Amino acid sequence: MKQEITAIEARQRLGQLLDRAHYRSDEFVIKRAGKPMAAVIPMELYERLVRQRKEDFDALERIRATMPHVPDELVDADIEASIQDVRAAKRP
């Protein structure tokens, strides 16, 4: 179960949160001043996320290796031109 808690609650109940994350697979979003700051999640989920992230970056590297090299300056110029096109299209 996913639950939102304050930073003060998290500090006061850290041991309980860890037990619930480990034994019951509960997830906690810790907020400070109403803003999400961190999460306590089961280690299994964390390891799965790390593994997925690595797989995603490996796939991107394989794709990138098949593409021709384009100088950073050309990429930056293309991005800037695209931004200007979108902004111009949004103007009344």
C-alpha angles and dihedrals in degrees: 000000000000116000136176118224137172123253089247091055090048091052092048096045104031095128092050092047091052092050092049092048092049102039102029101027090237118164126213130197110203116212132192118193087353093302121117107243107165144346137230110212135165113278090237090059092046091051090048091052092049091048092048091049091053091048091050093050091046089054091049090051091051090051092045091051090060094052125086117254113261119189115249091239092061092047091050091048091049091050092048092049090050091050091051091049092053093047091049091050091053094053115101 
